[in-house]
Amino acid sequence: MKKINKLFLFLPLLVLIFGCEDEDKNPFPLDILEQAAVLRTIDLVSPANINKNDPGSSEFFVEVEADDFQNNTRFSSMEVYISLVDNFVDRDGETETELDDEDISISDVLFTTVSASEFTISSESGKPRYTVSFTGAEAISALNIGDNLPKVDGGDIIRVRLAMILEDGSVYTSTNVNGNVTGQFFASGFRYDNTVVCVLPSPPAGDYTLVMQDSYGDGWQTSNGNGGPGITITLSNGEILEAGLCSAYETTYDCTAGDGFAGTTTVTIPEGLTSADWYFPGDFYAEISFQIYAPSGNLIASYGVGSGEGLIPLNLCNE
């Protein structure tokens, strides 16, 4: 019985927003900062696509910088939690077996606690930094998924959440800070999502369907305002394929005309390949969305408007 994904979470690499180093530009009053603390994102590989077929080959990595706005005199420790988000439900109320219908989500499991003394002072900022790194296999072991591993599917999420603990017991994490901390001035996300995918030894051969949209109706502008390249598919035999929705301004490849708002094309992957890497060049005006369907008809990737450039992780777990 087929399932539907509640939320398509094949996301490109996150764009990191670094905090301004000039404290004179700090927009927050001192009395507010005295009651705050952040784990600023410095370097990040996320979403780290967790390969269900070989989880040991997948690694999550984030470097964070602690800042309690009082020379870290209040900073005590950092806690690292891991959870599993099951993103699948029944299709339109159809009857599924009890096994298929089961929600296997796992709430936060404490992966490790790192004391402030284990952080290293950065030569760049003078603030303590630490790198959190582990493999997909280590995450699965910590979650104690066990017999439920076969039920983990492409599009499910292994979520990493950080918590900053102060000497007085105060906790700062993704659930109790606002947008100024997580996504703007301080770039302190505290939470990172990693998508479960299945990397196969050979990509399924056949016709892949690429369904494309542009919300403004003037075709795709990817890497620049005049058009830019389309999605490229680099095959292990050296061939490079390209596909996209023709721009009203400039297109330098064999694109799909459509009506400016939408278009559909097929990409043929031949037999006998060891890899086929799909790459999206970005969304210049935050207007582009698209879906990719495998030769089987399964939806294997879905991107919304505003997605950044990067490799497209395909969900091949059901192929």
Backbone bond lengths (Angstrom), bond angles and torsions (degrees), N, CA, C in turn:
res aa  C-N    CA-C-N  psi(-1)  N-CA   C-N-CA  omega(-1)  CA-C   N-CA-C  phi
1 M - - - 1.460 - - 1.527 108.91 -
2 K 1.304 117.81 130.49 1.459 120.69 -178.58 1.518 110.33 -74.90
3 K 1.313 115.00 154.77 1.450 121.59 177.31 1.520 109.10 -120.51
4 I 1.342 115.14 162.08 1.459 121.06 176.49 1.510 108.68 -115.33
5 N 1.314 117.43 140.03 1.450 122.30 177.70 1.509 109.57 -79.92
6 K 1.333 117.60 128.63 1.462 120.77 178.74 1.520 111.91 -66.02
7 L 1.313 116.62 -33.44 1.461 119.82 -176.18 1.508 107.95 -151.84
8 F 1.332 116.64 121.09 1.445 119.70 -177.55 1.515 108.51 -78.15
9 L 1.325 115.60 115.83 1.447 119.32 -170.05 1.526 111.90 -118.24
10 F 1.341 115.83 33.92 1.453 118.65 175.78 1.517 106.93 -86.20
11 L 1.269 116.16 89.97 1.455 121.10 -170.22 1.513 110.12 -104.45
12 P 1.324 115.96 144.66 1.453 119.03 172.23 1.514 110.78 -75.44
13 L 1.305 114.34 173.25 1.444 117.96 -178.49 1.516 111.75 -57.88
14 L 1.343 116.52 139.54 1.452 121.21 -178.77 1.519 110.13 -71.08
15 V 1.350 116.06 143.63 1.451 121.06 174.04 1.523 107.60 -86.33
16 L 1.332 116.73 119.18 1.451 120.62 -177.03 1.520 110.12 -81.73
17 I 1.338 115.32 136.39 1.454 120.84 178.36 1.518 107.23 -112.18
18 F 1.332 117.51 110.91 1.446 120.59 -173.98 1.521 110.99 -89.35
19 G 1.327 116.03 140.97 1.456 121.15 178.69 1.514 111.20 -66.88
20 C 1.298 117.18 146.54 1.448 123.48 178.44 1.514 109.20 -67.70
21 E 1.347 116.85 136.30 1.454 119.97 -178.08 1.526 112.04 -83.03
22 D 1.320 117.64 -16.83 1.445 121.32 -178.77 1.525 109.32 -82.29
23 E 1.340 116.94 104.98 1.450 120.03 -175.32 1.522 112.10 -66.05
24 D 1.350 117.24 -18.07 1.453 119.93 177.16 1.521 111.58 -66.79
25 K 1.341 117.31 -20.34 1.459 121.74 -179.33 1.529 111.71 -91.29
26 N 1.309 116.30 1.95 1.455 120.79 -178.11 1.528 110.53 -62.82
27 P 1.354 118.76 119.98 1.456 120.65 -174.46 1.520 114.40 -84.07
28 F 1.333 118.56 3.17 1.454 120.67 -173.58 1.522 111.19 -106.87
29 P 1.322 118.01 135.15 1.462 121.53 177.53 1.517 111.22 -61.54
30 L 1.344 116.02 152.45 1.453 120.91 -176.74 1.522 112.43 -59.74
31 D 1.337 117.60 -37.67 1.460 119.05 -177.73 1.516 112.38 -65.90
32 I 1.358 116.69 -28.28 1.466 120.13 175.94 1.530 110.15 -72.95
33 L 1.332 116.46 -42.86 1.459 119.90 -179.05 1.523 111.63 -65.10
34 E 1.319 117.32 -29.13 1.456 119.90 178.74 1.518 112.21 -67.56
35 Q 1.337 116.53 -13.78 1.454 121.18 179.56 1.528 111.42 -113.08
36 A 1.336 117.13 17.84 1.464 120.87 -175.51 1.524 110.59 -127.87
37 A 1.328 115.05 166.46 1.453 122.46 174.69 1.521 107.68 -162.87
38 V 1.340 117.02 145.14 1.462 120.10 -176.29 1.523 110.59 -137.54
39 L 1.334 115.09 155.83 1.459 123.64 167.42 1.525 105.67 -114.28
40 R 1.311 115.87 93.81 1.459 122.04 -173.93 1.529 110.64 -73.16
41 T 1.345 117.41 132.97 1.460 121.55 177.95 1.523 109.61 -75.39
42 I 1.338 117.14 122.34 1.465 122.22 179.82 1.519 110.96 -103.88
43 D 1.318 117.32 -46.92 1.468 121.91 179.38 1.521 107.66 -143.23
44 L 1.335 115.64 143.98 1.466 118.45 -171.07 1.517 111.62 -152.30
45 V 1.332 116.47 133.94 1.454 122.98 165.16 1.515 105.66 -116.67
46 S 1.316 116.14 94.53 1.454 121.57 -177.69 1.513 108.40 -166.50
47 P 1.326 120.89 139.85 1.448 123.69 3.33 1.530 112.76 -68.19
48 A 1.294 116.04 126.01 1.457 121.53 172.76 1.521 106.63 -85.74
49 N 1.309 117.11 107.51 1.459 120.39 -175.88 1.532 109.74 -66.98
50 I 1.319 116.40 117.65 1.458 121.80 -177.52 1.520 108.96 -84.75
51 N 1.340 116.72 114.12 1.464 122.02 -178.64 1.527 109.02 -78.62
52 K 1.322 116.36 109.08 1.465 120.88 -178.52 1.527 111.31 -60.64
53 N 1.329 117.79 -32.92 1.463 121.14 -177.56 1.529 112.70 -75.91
54 D 1.325 117.42 -20.83 1.468 121.53 178.86 1.525 108.58 -152.93
55 P 1.337 117.81 69.69 1.465 120.36 -173.68 1.514 113.91 -61.98
56 G 1.339 117.28 -24.43 1.458 120.16 178.98 1.518 113.23 -65.99
57 S 1.345 117.04 -19.85 1.467 121.00 -179.00 1.528 112.15 -86.46
58 S 1.352 117.71 -6.37 1.460 122.09 -177.54 1.526 109.66 -103.49
59 E 1.340 116.48 136.06 1.455 119.77 -177.30 1.521 111.29 -130.13
60 F 1.332 115.41 135.05 1.466 121.59 170.07 1.517 108.17 -96.31
61 F 1.344 116.69 139.69 1.463 121.02 -176.94 1.517 109.03 -146.34
62 V 1.315 117.84 129.09 1.462 121.73 171.05 1.523 108.84 -148.95
63 E 1.339 115.59 133.74 1.460 121.43 172.75 1.521 108.00 -105.10
64 V 1.335 116.47 128.28 1.459 120.68 -178.02 1.531 109.99 -123.94
65 E 1.330 114.00 157.20 1.459 121.38 179.08 1.524 108.95 -122.90
66 A 1.323 116.99 125.12 1.454 121.71 -179.15 1.521 110.87 -84.00
67 D 1.332 115.77 138.84 1.456 120.77 178.86 1.527 108.88 -149.47
68 D 1.328 116.83 111.07 1.470 120.15 177.53 1.522 111.61 -102.76
69 F 1.358 115.72 7.47 1.464 123.92 175.59 1.528 113.08 64.35
70 Q 1.334 116.66 14.79 1.464 121.88 172.59 1.529 108.57 -138.25
71 N 1.355 114.70 48.26 1.462 121.78 -179.89 1.519 112.56 56.62
72 N 1.332 115.60 28.69 1.461 123.90 178.22 1.532 112.91 56.81
73 T 1.321 115.76 30.98 1.472 120.24 174.80 1.521 111.36 -75.13
74 R 1.342 116.78 -17.98 1.467 120.39 -179.58 1.520 112.57 -98.12
75 F 1.344 117.76 -14.67 1.468 123.07 -174.06 1.523 110.39 -69.92
76 S 1.341 116.03 125.52 1.462 121.13 -178.02 1.530 112.61 -109.34
77 S 1.347 116.61 -51.23 1.468 119.22 -175.80 1.525 110.98 -163.11
78 M 1.304 115.55 169.53 1.459 123.11 174.66 1.522 108.63 -125.28
79 E 1.325 116.74 132.17 1.461 121.79 175.46 1.522 109.83 -106.37
80 V 1.327 116.28 139.90 1.469 122.71 -179.90 1.524 108.29 -115.76
81 Y 1.324 116.71 120.00 1.465 122.15 -179.59 1.530 109.49 -113.38
82 I 1.343 115.99 149.03 1.461 122.48 175.96 1.526 108.23 -127.41
83 S 1.326 116.44 140.20 1.466 120.42 176.18 1.520 109.54 -141.07
84 L 1.330 116.25 163.80 1.464 122.87 177.41 1.519 108.53 -116.60
85 V 1.333 116.45 127.93 1.460 121.96 177.80 1.528 108.26 -109.89
86 D 1.341 116.59 112.82 1.465 122.49 178.07 1.531 107.83 -83.06
87 N 1.333 116.51 113.50 1.469 120.15 -172.92 1.520 113.83 -100.42
88 F 1.335 118.28 22.76 1.455 119.76 -176.78 1.526 111.65 -120.47
89 V 1.341 114.60 140.97 1.460 121.85 176.21 1.521 108.38 -135.13
90 D 1.348 115.92 172.27 1.452 120.52 178.50 1.529 111.39 -64.59
91 R 1.300 116.84 152.78 1.455 123.13 178.17 1.535 109.62 -83.83
92 D 1.335 116.53 112.29 1.470 122.77 171.85 1.527 113.16 48.04
93 G 1.317 116.87 38.05 1.458 119.99 174.97 1.511 115.16 77.19
94 E 1.351 117.56 7.77 1.459 118.94 178.47 1.529 109.53 -64.69
95 T 1.309 115.81 150.24 1.458 120.57 -178.89 1.520 110.26 -73.96
96 E 1.320 116.36 128.18 1.455 121.88 175.99 1.527 108.08 -116.90
97 T 1.305 116.43 164.25 1.452 119.11 174.92 1.521 109.04 -68.51
98 E 1.304 116.36 160.91 1.456 120.10 179.70 1.518 110.33 -59.48
99 L 1.332 117.21 -34.12 1.453 121.72 179.91 1.517 110.18 -64.58
100 D 1.355 117.92 -48.20 1.452 122.02 -177.19 1.527 112.16 -69.13
101 D 1.331 115.55 -29.85 1.464 120.79 -173.79 1.526 112.23 -81.55
102 E 1.296 117.40 -12.14 1.457 121.30 -173.32 1.528 111.40 -72.65
103 D 1.326 115.80 132.60 1.462 121.57 173.95 1.526 107.40 -85.98
104 I 1.331 116.75 115.49 1.460 120.31 -175.22 1.531 112.06 -100.58
105 S 1.335 116.94 16.70 1.465 120.03 178.27 1.523 110.52 -54.96
106 I 1.336 115.73 143.64 1.466 122.24 178.53 1.521 107.73 -124.42
107 S 1.323 116.80 124.72 1.457 120.92 -178.92 1.527 110.18 -73.74
108 D 1.313 115.72 176.19 1.462 122.19 -172.19 1.526 113.93 -49.29
109 V 1.330 114.89 128.92 1.455 122.98 172.63 1.527 106.78 -117.21
110 L 1.323 117.44 128.89 1.461 120.81 178.87 1.525 109.12 -69.69
111 F 1.337 115.71 114.73 1.468 121.17 -178.10 1.524 110.74 -84.67
112 T 1.334 116.72 -46.25 1.459 120.46 178.64 1.523 109.80 -162.77
113 T 1.323 115.50 159.24 1.464 122.44 172.84 1.527 108.01 -120.38
114 V 1.323 116.15 130.17 1.466 121.77 -177.44 1.527 107.95 -116.18
115 S 1.314 117.31 119.60 1.463 120.29 179.87 1.523 110.40 -73.77
116 A 1.329 116.43 157.43 1.467 121.05 179.70 1.526 110.78 -58.87
117 S 1.320 117.44 -30.97 1.465 121.07 -178.13 1.524 112.71 -68.38
118 E 1.340 117.43 -18.87 1.462 121.10 179.45 1.526 112.02 -84.13
119 F 1.326 117.96 -10.89 1.453 121.59 174.97 1.534 109.27 -74.37
120 T 1.343 115.87 152.45 1.461 122.15 179.21 1.521 110.03 -111.34
121 I 1.326 117.60 133.81 1.455 121.11 -179.44 1.527 110.22 -70.12
122 S 1.327 116.06 127.44 1.460 121.89 -178.41 1.526 110.54 -77.23
123 S 1.338 115.80 135.87 1.468 120.18 175.97 1.521 111.24 -72.35
124 E 1.341 116.87 -17.93 1.461 120.76 -178.61 1.527 111.72 -82.69
125 S 1.328 116.75 -47.45 1.463 120.47 -173.16 1.523 114.01 -110.39
126 G 1.331 116.57 -16.96 1.455 119.74 -176.29 1.515 113.20 77.82
127 K 1.324 117.11 10.10 1.472 121.82 -178.61 1.527 109.40 -111.37
128 P 1.333 117.67 156.27 1.470 121.04 -177.54 1.531 112.82 -73.12
129 R 1.324 115.65 136.53 1.460 121.74 179.70 1.529 109.90 -128.34
130 Y 1.348 114.09 154.94 1.467 120.33 178.90 1.528 108.57 -150.60
131 T 1.336 116.32 145.22 1.455 121.86 178.24 1.523 110.21 -108.21
132 V 1.326 116.26 122.01 1.462 122.85 174.91 1.526 107.20 -95.66
133 S 1.315 117.29 124.26 1.464 120.66 -176.93 1.522 109.69 -148.10
134 F 1.334 116.80 132.73 1.460 120.88 174.44 1.525 108.70 -160.75
135 T 1.334 115.78 160.51 1.455 121.10 -178.95 1.525 110.95 -87.90
136 G 1.323 115.67 165.07 1.455 120.55 175.13 1.518 111.49 -60.55
137 A 1.321 116.63 -35.48 1.466 120.55 179.32 1.527 110.76 -64.55
138 E 1.333 117.04 -39.86 1.460 120.82 178.60 1.526 110.80 -66.34
139 A 1.340 116.19 -37.83 1.466 120.12 178.01 1.520 111.11 -64.95
140 I 1.338 116.70 -44.20 1.464 121.22 179.65 1.523 110.74 -63.40
141 S 1.335 116.28 -39.04 1.466 120.11 178.17 1.527 110.72 -65.12
142 A 1.338 116.88 -42.93 1.466 120.50 -179.25 1.522 111.35 -64.67
143 L 1.329 116.82 -34.05 1.457 121.23 179.92 1.528 112.30 -76.87
144 N 1.350 116.29 -12.60 1.463 121.56 179.05 1.536 110.88 54.37
145 I 1.334 114.88 46.84 1.469 120.11 -177.47 1.524 111.13 -67.06
146 G 1.326 116.16 -38.60 1.459 120.82 174.52 1.508 114.17 53.60
147 D 1.361 116.62 -122.52 1.460 121.95 -176.05 1.531 112.27 -65.72
148 N 1.318 118.34 -14.55 1.462 120.85 -179.23 1.525 112.72 -83.25
149 L 1.339 118.07 -5.93 1.462 119.87 -177.92 1.528 113.03 -56.10
150 P 1.355 120.38 -41.42 1.474 119.01 178.22 1.530 113.05 -60.64
151 K 1.346 116.69 -22.40 1.464 119.69 -178.16 1.527 112.51 -87.67
152 V 1.341 117.05 -10.14 1.462 120.04 173.67 1.523 107.42 -70.48
153 D 1.337 116.68 128.48 1.456 120.63 -172.48 1.525 110.98 -122.63
154 G 1.330 115.22 163.70 1.454 120.48 175.80 1.520 110.36 -57.66
155 G 1.338 116.29 135.05 1.449 120.68 -177.21 1.508 113.48 96.99
156 D 1.338 118.00 -17.06 1.461 119.93 171.52 1.536 108.29 -66.34
157 I 1.328 116.05 160.92 1.456 120.97 -172.58 1.521 110.93 -121.60
158 I 1.342 116.43 132.25 1.461 121.41 165.69 1.525 105.64 -101.62
159 R 1.328 115.52 112.32 1.466 122.40 -171.79 1.526 110.41 -101.90
160 V 1.328 115.38 136.14 1.460 122.22 176.32 1.534 107.92 -111.21
161 R 1.335 116.65 127.77 1.465 120.79 178.74 1.526 108.90 -126.43
162 L 1.326 115.87 130.98 1.454 121.52 178.03 1.530 109.78 -104.38
163 A 1.310 116.07 148.11 1.465 121.78 176.28 1.519 108.69 -134.10
164 M 1.335 116.29 131.50 1.458 121.96 178.40 1.523 108.53 -99.83
165 I 1.334 116.92 123.89 1.457 122.58 -175.91 1.533 108.88 -108.13
166 L 1.323 116.81 129.50 1.458 121.48 177.46 1.527 110.35 -96.81
167 E 1.336 115.49 167.19 1.462 120.95 -176.54 1.524 112.29 -60.01
168 D 1.336 117.07 -29.58 1.460 119.14 -178.73 1.527 112.68 -86.23
169 G 1.335 116.88 5.37 1.456 121.39 179.15 1.509 114.45 92.55
170 S 1.334 118.32 -4.47 1.466 121.28 177.80 1.529 110.16 -62.47
171 V 1.333 115.89 142.94 1.453 121.94 -178.22 1.526 109.15 -121.97
172 Y 1.339 116.32 130.57 1.457 121.64 175.79 1.524 108.23 -120.34
173 T 1.344 115.28 122.58 1.458 120.59 -176.50 1.521 109.22 -153.81
174 S 1.335 117.30 -175.58 1.463 121.36 -173.88 1.514 113.75 -65.11
175 T 1.326 116.99 -20.82 1.463 119.77 -175.12 1.524 113.82 -89.99
176 N 1.345 117.69 -6.96 1.464 117.91 -177.12 1.527 114.12 -135.68
177 V 1.354 116.90 20.24 1.461 120.22 174.40 1.521 108.48 -121.90
178 N 1.345 116.97 158.81 1.458 119.79 -177.16 1.523 112.13 -97.79
179 G 1.337 115.94 -177.64 1.461 121.97 -175.24 1.506 114.17 -64.14
180 N 1.342 118.73 -26.27 1.455 120.01 177.20 1.522 111.48 -62.23
181 V 1.319 116.23 -29.94 1.457 120.73 -179.70 1.522 110.78 -86.21
182 T 1.343 117.62 -48.24 1.466 120.62 -170.86 1.519 113.32 -75.47
183 G 1.335 118.82 -35.93 1.456 117.45 -170.37 1.493 117.07 -129.54
184 Q 1.337 119.40 -1.87 1.446 119.23 -175.18 1.526 110.28 -119.08
185 F 1.323 117.02 -105.87 1.460 120.20 -169.73 1.524 113.27 -61.16
186 F 1.325 117.83 -42.05 1.455 120.12 -171.39 1.530 114.44 -95.39
187 A 1.340 118.70 -12.75 1.467 121.85 179.14 1.521 111.62 48.75
188 S 1.316 116.30 45.53 1.466 121.23 -177.98 1.518 108.58 -111.61
189 G 1.326 116.05 86.64 1.457 120.05 -173.98 1.512 114.43 -71.85
190 F 1.341 117.30 -34.11 1.462 124.07 -178.39 1.529 112.35 64.40
191 R 1.348 119.88 -20.54 1.458 121.63 -175.32 1.521 110.01 -136.06
192 Y 1.351 115.96 136.83 1.461 122.07 -176.29 1.531 108.85 -137.81
193 D 1.331 116.72 127.06 1.465 122.04 -177.93 1.519 111.08 -101.63
194 N 1.319 116.84 138.46 1.460 123.72 -178.12 1.524 109.50 -128.65
195 T 1.330 116.46 123.88 1.457 121.75 -171.92 1.529 112.11 -86.76
196 V 1.325 116.21 136.37 1.463 121.48 173.67 1.526 109.06 -79.46
197 V 1.329 116.85 125.24 1.465 122.27 176.70 1.522 107.93 -130.78
198 C 1.322 116.49 170.86 1.461 121.71 175.15 1.519 108.42 -123.66
199 V 1.311 115.92 113.07 1.461 121.37 177.97 1.521 107.97 -92.71
200 L 1.331 116.61 118.75 1.462 121.79 -176.91 1.528 110.67 -95.56
201 P 1.337 117.92 153.75 1.473 120.26 179.23 1.516 112.66 -63.67
202 S 1.340 117.10 -24.27 1.466 121.48 177.57 1.521 108.16 -144.79
203 P 1.344 118.08 130.93 1.468 119.06 179.79 1.525 110.30 -66.56
204 P 1.324 118.30 139.41 1.461 119.98 177.51 1.526 110.90 -56.99
205 A 1.323 116.16 131.40 1.461 120.55 180.00 1.527 110.31 -81.07
206 G 1.331 115.91 154.95 1.455 120.62 176.95 1.511 112.51 132.06
207 D 1.323 115.63 -167.13 1.458 122.22 -177.00 1.531 111.04 -92.99
208 Y 1.325 116.04 117.48 1.461 123.25 174.82 1.528 107.96 -94.22
209 T 1.328 116.94 135.75 1.459 121.40 -179.03 1.523 109.58 -99.96
210 L 1.337 115.59 125.07 1.462 122.10 177.75 1.526 108.14 -109.65
211 V 1.340 116.36 113.36 1.462 122.47 179.95 1.528 107.14 -103.75
212 M 1.346 116.70 123.75 1.466 121.37 -169.72 1.518 111.37 -121.74
213 Q 1.339 115.87 144.75 1.459 121.87 176.19 1.528 109.92 -134.04
214 D 1.350 115.34 153.73 1.457 122.84 170.89 1.527 107.29 -137.80
215 S 1.325 117.27 116.55 1.465 120.57 -171.61 1.529 113.05 -68.11
216 Y 1.336 117.82 -22.52 1.466 120.50 -179.58 1.527 112.26 -88.28
217 G 1.330 116.10 -23.43 1.454 119.90 175.95 1.515 115.46 89.61
218 D 1.337 117.79 17.19 1.467 119.88 178.19 1.526 111.79 -118.05
219 G 1.322 116.93 26.24 1.454 120.66 179.24 1.516 112.25 77.29
220 W 1.333 115.52 -173.68 1.454 120.70 -173.32 1.518 112.88 -88.08
221 Q 1.324 115.60 129.06 1.459 122.18 163.29 1.525 105.42 -116.05
222 T 1.304 115.62 108.60 1.466 120.33 -172.94 1.532 111.24 -94.93
223 S 1.322 117.45 -80.61 1.464 120.34 -175.88 1.520 113.32 -86.10
224 N 1.344 118.27 -10.88 1.463 120.41 177.49 1.523 110.02 -152.72
225 G 1.326 117.39 171.28 1.450 122.15 -174.46 1.505 115.50 -73.83
226 N 1.341 117.16 -9.06 1.464 120.57 -178.87 1.520 113.43 -100.30
227 G 1.282 118.04 -6.88 1.462 120.19 -179.22 1.506 111.24 149.82
228 G 1.333 116.07 -81.27 1.455 120.16 -178.01 1.513 111.79 83.83
229 P 1.320 117.31 175.88 1.463 121.12 -177.51 1.518 111.53 -73.50
230 G 1.333 115.08 165.95 1.448 120.88 175.48 1.517 110.84 -93.39
231 I 1.310 115.46 -167.41 1.461 120.70 172.27 1.519 108.14 -68.52
232 T 1.324 117.10 128.92 1.460 120.61 178.15 1.519 109.72 -106.92
233 I 1.321 115.15 142.35 1.467 121.87 177.93 1.520 107.03 -121.51
234 T 1.332 116.42 110.18 1.456 121.70 -177.71 1.522 108.76 -96.39
235 L 1.336 115.55 117.52 1.461 121.52 -176.80 1.519 110.86 -93.10
236 S 1.324 115.92 153.39 1.466 120.33 -178.26 1.518 112.92 -66.30
237 N 1.337 118.25 -15.47 1.474 121.19 176.55 1.523 112.30 -84.99
238 G 1.355 117.23 3.99 1.460 121.48 178.21 1.514 114.51 96.39
239 E 1.324 118.12 -11.96 1.460 121.17 -179.40 1.531 110.42 -77.44
240 I 1.342 116.05 143.29 1.455 121.66 177.52 1.527 108.75 -121.43
241 L 1.315 116.68 121.08 1.460 122.73 178.08 1.533 108.50 -101.47
242 E 1.333 117.49 156.27 1.453 121.16 -178.45 1.520 109.76 -143.94
243 A 1.322 116.63 138.46 1.461 120.85 -178.17 1.515 109.70 -149.71
244 G 1.335 115.68 146.24 1.456 120.14 178.47 1.519 110.56 -179.19
245 L 1.317 116.67 175.60 1.462 123.20 179.16 1.517 109.09 -92.21
246 C 1.341 116.83 122.67 1.464 121.08 -174.83 1.523 111.77 -54.39
247 S 1.335 115.58 135.80 1.460 121.25 176.33 1.527 109.96 -82.43
248 A 1.334 115.50 151.19 1.467 120.08 175.61 1.520 111.62 -73.95
249 Y 1.326 117.44 -8.12 1.459 120.99 -174.00 1.524 112.89 -109.80
250 E 1.313 117.27 -51.85 1.456 119.79 -174.02 1.518 109.47 -160.73
251 T 1.326 116.19 130.49 1.462 120.62 175.46 1.524 108.22 -142.28
252 T 1.323 116.65 130.34 1.467 120.94 -174.13 1.525 112.52 -112.22
253 Y 1.333 117.88 15.09 1.457 120.61 178.68 1.524 108.53 -139.34
254 D 1.325 116.84 175.27 1.458 121.65 -177.65 1.528 109.03 -78.50
255 C 1.331 115.40 85.12 1.463 121.24 -174.69 1.529 110.73 -90.97
256 T 1.326 116.14 175.43 1.463 122.98 177.16 1.517 108.85 -99.21
257 A 1.327 117.54 125.12 1.468 121.39 -173.63 1.524 111.89 -66.79
258 G 1.313 118.80 -54.74 1.454 121.08 -176.71 1.522 111.47 57.04
259 D 1.336 117.03 -152.39 1.465 121.41 177.24 1.517 111.46 -117.67
260 G 1.326 116.83 17.61 1.454 121.22 -176.66 1.511 112.47 91.44
261 F 1.336 116.66 -34.24 1.457 121.89 179.53 1.529 112.15 -91.55
262 A 1.330 117.88 -32.19 1.460 120.36 -174.48 1.523 110.59 -157.95
263 G 1.312 115.20 158.28 1.448 122.23 176.79 1.511 110.36 -170.22
264 T 1.310 116.39 158.03 1.461 122.14 -179.32 1.513 109.83 -133.85
265 T 1.333 116.19 139.50 1.456 120.75 176.73 1.522 109.23 -143.57
266 T 1.316 116.35 170.24 1.464 121.03 176.80 1.521 109.89 -119.49
267 V 1.312 115.14 147.56 1.463 123.14 176.32 1.521 106.78 -122.38
268 T 1.319 117.01 120.61 1.458 121.52 -176.35 1.523 110.72 -95.32
269 I 1.324 115.74 120.34 1.462 122.18 177.10 1.533 107.75 -101.35
270 P 1.336 117.88 119.44 1.475 119.80 -177.00 1.519 113.09 -75.70
271 E 1.304 115.30 167.46 1.464 122.09 177.42 1.528 110.64 -70.30
272 G 1.334 114.64 157.06 1.455 120.94 168.57 1.514 116.38 82.88
273 L 1.341 119.03 12.00 1.456 120.65 179.37 1.528 110.99 -87.00
274 T 1.328 115.12 155.87 1.464 120.10 173.79 1.522 111.57 -99.44
275 S 1.347 116.88 -17.31 1.456 119.92 178.24 1.523 110.54 -160.94
276 A 1.330 114.64 155.54 1.466 122.72 172.89 1.530 105.86 -147.71
277 D 1.325 117.23 102.62 1.459 122.85 -173.61 1.521 110.18 -95.89
278 W 1.343 115.80 118.53 1.459 122.46 179.14 1.524 108.75 -93.59
279 Y 1.349 116.41 133.22 1.467 121.22 -176.28 1.521 110.36 -132.46
280 F 1.341 115.55 128.92 1.464 121.69 178.26 1.526 109.18 -103.98
281 P 1.357 118.58 125.49 1.466 120.63 -174.36 1.521 115.08 -80.10
282 G 1.341 118.49 -3.36 1.452 120.41 177.64 1.522 112.97 115.37
283 D 1.325 114.90 176.36 1.470 122.44 -174.90 1.528 108.12 -131.65
284 F 1.339 117.10 92.67 1.457 122.82 -170.04 1.522 113.00 -58.77
285 Y 1.342 117.28 -43.47 1.457 121.58 -175.92 1.535 113.65 -107.17
286 A 1.331 117.67 10.42 1.466 121.80 -177.99 1.524 111.43 56.47
287 E 1.336 115.96 52.49 1.463 122.40 -179.21 1.524 113.10 -127.04
288 I 1.330 117.06 -11.57 1.464 122.00 -168.63 1.526 111.50 -93.78
289 S 1.319 115.71 135.86 1.463 121.74 169.80 1.522 107.93 -140.30
290 F 1.318 116.83 157.46 1.465 119.42 179.47 1.516 110.59 -164.01
291 Q 1.335 114.99 160.66 1.460 122.94 176.87 1.526 108.12 -133.26
292 I 1.326 115.90 146.15 1.468 121.67 177.79 1.524 108.28 -121.28
293 Y 1.334 115.75 129.85 1.464 122.43 178.46 1.521 109.16 -114.80
294 A 1.321 116.83 135.49 1.460 122.41 178.04 1.526 110.04 -72.80
295 P 1.344 118.06 166.79 1.477 120.41 175.79 1.527 112.29 -55.19
296 S 1.322 117.90 -26.42 1.467 121.92 178.68 1.520 112.54 -72.45
297 G 1.335 117.09 -15.71 1.457 121.65 -175.39 1.514 113.72 97.43
298 N 1.338 117.70 -6.27 1.462 121.29 178.76 1.525 110.92 -72.99
299 L 1.328 116.54 139.15 1.458 121.88 173.05 1.523 108.19 -73.57
300 I 1.333 117.44 122.25 1.461 120.43 -175.28 1.524 113.24 -117.58
301 A 1.334 118.50 -7.13 1.462 121.45 174.17 1.515 108.93 -162.21
302 S 1.345 115.72 144.99 1.455 120.62 177.67 1.520 108.80 -148.32
303 Y 1.335 117.07 122.02 1.460 122.71 -179.06 1.522 109.67 -116.67
304 G 1.332 116.38 137.21 1.452 121.61 175.58 1.511 111.24 -97.58
305 V 1.332 117.01 175.62 1.457 121.88 -178.10 1.526 110.50 -62.72
306 G 1.330 114.78 146.59 1.453 120.82 177.26 1.510 115.22 86.47
307 S 1.325 118.53 8.83 1.463 120.94 -178.35 1.528 110.34 -71.63
308 G 1.314 115.75 142.85 1.456 121.10 178.64 1.510 112.31 -84.33
309 E 1.326 115.51 171.74 1.454 120.72 -179.58 1.519 111.25 -71.34
310 G 1.322 115.90 155.77 1.457 119.87 176.01 1.517 111.62 151.34
311 L 1.344 115.58 171.00 1.457 121.07 176.23 1.523 110.14 -62.82
312 I 1.326 116.56 144.07 1.459 122.21 -179.52 1.526 108.14 -96.79
313 P 1.339 118.51 112.40 1.462 119.74 176.68 1.524 110.54 -75.69
314 L 1.316 116.44 122.85 1.463 121.07 -179.00 1.522 110.17 -96.26
315 N 1.324 116.32 133.87 1.461 121.16 176.77 1.524 109.52 -83.59
316 L 1.320 116.33 96.96 1.464 121.04 -177.93 1.529 111.81 -106.20
317 C 1.333 116.80 18.86 1.468 119.72 -175.17 1.516 112.35 -65.38
318 N 1.318 117.97 -25.55 1.474 120.27 -177.99 1.522 112.24 -104.59
319 E 1.334 117.26 13.79 1.464 119.93 -179.62 1.533 110.91 -92.88
